[in-house]
Amino acid sequence: MQRVSAAKLLNGKRVKDFVGRREIILFIGAAIITQIVSSISYQLPVNIMPNLALCPVIGLLFGPFASLGVNLVSLIDNVYMGYSPLYCCLNLLTMFLTSYIPYRLWYSVGLDRDDRPPVLDSVRNITKFVVMMMVSSLVYTVLYNITYGLTDGQFILNFEDVVRFINVLSFSFLFGLAAILLLRYLGIKFYSPKFGGTPDDFRRSVDPRFYDMILVLGILLPLLVLNLSPTGPAIPAIGVLTYALLFAFLLKPVESASMDELTVRIKGLEINKFNRSLIERMIVIFIIYGLLICLAFGAAASIGILNDVFGWGYDITVLFYMSMGLLVFFVPAMIFLWYLEKYVTDPVGELSEASRNFISSDHEFSSEEFEYSCRDLVNQDSEIGELARSLTKMTGDIEEYVEDLRMLNSQQEMYRAELNVAKNIQESFVPTNFSIVDGSGASIAAVMDAAKYVGGDFYDFFMIDTDHLAISIGDVSGKGVPAALFMAVTKSLIEGQSRPGFTPDEIFSKVNIGLCRNNEEFMFVTSWLGILELETGRLTYCSAGHNPPVLIRLDQDPVLLTTKQCLVLGAREGITYTSDEIVMEPGDRILLYTDGVTEANDHFDSFYQTDRLMAKMKECDSMPLDDQIRAIVDDINEFTKGATQFDDMTMLMMRYDGKKKSAEALLDREDVAPSVAPVADAVDVPLDKEDS
C-alpha cells in the first residue's frame, strides 16, 4: 500500500487527490445534518442535548471532512450565542478531537487489524464500536472541563460530568447503531482512510503502540488532575498538555480500508460483506429491539410512567432510564450473541469456507487439507463436531469417488477409441461401392446407422454367378459388440453358403445350422435373402422372421412383399425355411429395411411406421436411387427431431433395370471376401446341394 507523507500533501496535485467532490459533499452534508439535529435538540422538552453525539458518530462513519462540517456548525452556534473567542476556539478543538479520535481508533486498533469500515456483523465489531464511543465520550467530558477551566480559571469535576458522559455515550450509541444499520441497508459506503498522516521515516521509527499510550495518557492525566482541583498556572499547562497528547495520537498511522473490495479475509475466513450472515441478521434484530426499548424507556420517563426515584430531576431521570434500557438489554444480548457466534456461527462459517475451498473449480484443496482446516471442530463433542466429522468423512469419500471417476473416464476413453476401431471394422464388413453392380442389370443403394458405436444390423449384395445377384439384410438381437460379432458371423455364413444352384431357403437352413452351434448366449438374427436372376427378372426370396420389404412396381403404389414368415436364424436347429418368388419388370424397386426404420421414435414416443415409409418411397419415385435413400433418411430425421434412438437403422434399395451384361468381372471384385470359405468351413456346414 502506498503511503503519503504530510510533506507531500503540500503539493497541490496531491491535495486534489485527497480533496475532491466526495469530500466536499461529506463536509456540506455533515454540516446540514448537524444543524437540523441541533435545531430539534433545542426544541425538545428535555434538556438532554442529543446533538452532542453527532460528533463521534459522523466522525467515525464519514471521516475528517465530515468532522470539519460538524465543527463548523458548532463554531457558528458559539459565535452566535456570544461566547468569547477563547471559548469558541477551545470548543472547536474539543469537537474536532471528539469526532476524529474514534475514526482513527477504528482503523488502527484491533487484535486482527480488521481494516473494514464499521460493520456490525460480529460481536467483536459491536464491542469495538462501544469502546470507540466510550473513548470519544471520555474525551469530550475531559476537554469540556478543560475548556471551562481555561475560560473560568478553575476545574470542576462533579456529578454533572458523569451525566454529560452518559449523555454523549447513550446518544452516540443510539445514533451510531441506527446510522450504521441504515447506511448498510441503503448500500452507502463509509469514508475510508486514504493516507497515514505521518512522514514515512517517522512512521517506521515509532512503534504504533506508543500512540495508544499517548491517547490513554491524554485521557487519564487530566481526569487525575481534575480531582486535585488545580488553580493558577497549572490550569493552562494541563490544557496545553492534554491537547498536545490528543493531537499527537492523531498522527498514528492507519491502513486504507478495503471498503471497495467485495470480500475481505479475517483469520483465514473469506466473508462477503454484502451478504448478511446469520450472526449479522441476529445482531440487527437485537439492535433494533434494543433501540426500541431504549426509546420506550425514555418516552415512559418523559411522560411520568417511570418516576424520579433518586430526586435527580426531570432531565437526568429521562437520560437515566434511557441508559438503563440500553444497559439492561444490550449486556445480556451481547453475552448471548457472543456465545452464539463462538459456538455456532463461527464454526459453521469455517465449515462453509472449507467446503467452498474443497469444491472450488481448481480442485487444489484436498480432503487432508479440509480435515486440517477443521481439526479443532472435529474434536468437539457437540452437533458441530458431529457435522465436522461427517463432512470430513464425506470429503474423503468424495475424493475417492472422484479418483475412481477419473480412472473410469480414462478407461472409457480407451474403450471409446477401441469402439471407434470396431466401428470402422464393422463398416468395412458391408459393401459401400455400389458401382460394382453397374451394368449387371440392377442398381443398388444402401445405408446403415448403428444406435451405438457398433450394432447388429447388416446388409449385403454380391454376385453368385454371372446371372444371379444376391441381396440380403439382417438384424441381430441385442446391441453393441456382441451383436456386431454375431452379425459378422451371420453375414459371412450367408455369403459363404450362397453357391450357384442354391435357393434362399436352402441357404438359410445351412446358415441356421451354423449359427445354432456353440450359441451359448442364445443370440438370433432376423434376415431376408433374395436372389435376382438378371436375365429374366425372377426374384426368389426367403424371410427368417424379418420385416417384409416394400415393393414398388413401375407407376404403381408401394406394397409389402409378404411371404411365409419362418423362424429367426440361430434359435433352433432343424427348422425348415420356405422360399417364394416374383418376377420384376424393368424399373421395379424393392426396399429392404430393419425394424429400426419403421420404429424410429420421436420425443413423444411415436413411431415412424411403415405407412409413412411407403408414402415417402412413392414421393421419391422419380429420383435417382441414392437420392431416394437420402430422402428417406432425411424424412426420418425430420420425424425424430434429434430424439435418442434405441435401435439400428439399415436400408438397402435395389432397382431392376432389365439389362444383362457380362458380370464375370464382378465375381473378381475384392469385397467378395476371400475369407468367406474359411468361415463356412469353420462351422462345418456341407456346401454341396446334395447334402441339404
Secondary structure, DSSP 8 states (H G I E B T S, - for coil): -----TTGGGSHHHHHHHSSHHHHHHHHHHHHHHHHHHHHHHHSSS---GGGGHHHHHHHHHHHHHHHHHHHHHHHHHHHTT--HHHHHHHHHHHHHHHHHHHHHHTT--SS---S-S--SSHHHHHHHHHHHHHHHHHHHHHHHHHHHHHHS----SHHHHHHHHHHHHHHHHHHHHHHHHHHHHT---------SS-HHHHHHS-HHHHHHHHHHHHHHHHHHHTT---TTHHHHHHHHHHHHHHHHTTS------TTSSEEEETTEEEETTS--HHHHHHHHHHHHHHHHHHHHHHHHHTTSS--SS---HHHHHHHHHHHHHHHHHHHHHHHHHHHIIIIIHHHHHHHHHHHHHTSTT----HHHHHHHTHHHHT-SSHHHHHHHHHHHHHHHHHHHHHHHHHHHHHHHHHHHHHHHHHHHHHHHS---GGGGTTTTEEEEEEEE-SSSS-SEEEEEEEEETTEEEEEEEEESS-HHHHHHHHHHHHHHHHHH--TT--HHHHHHHHHHHHHTT-TT---EEEEEEEEETTTTEEEEEEEB----EEE-TTS--EE--------BTS-TT-----EEEE--TT-EEEEE-HHHHT-B-TT--B--HHHHHHHHHHTTTS-HHHHHHHHHHHHHHHHTT----S-EEEEEEEE-------GGGGG-GGG-TTHHHHHHHTT---SGGG-
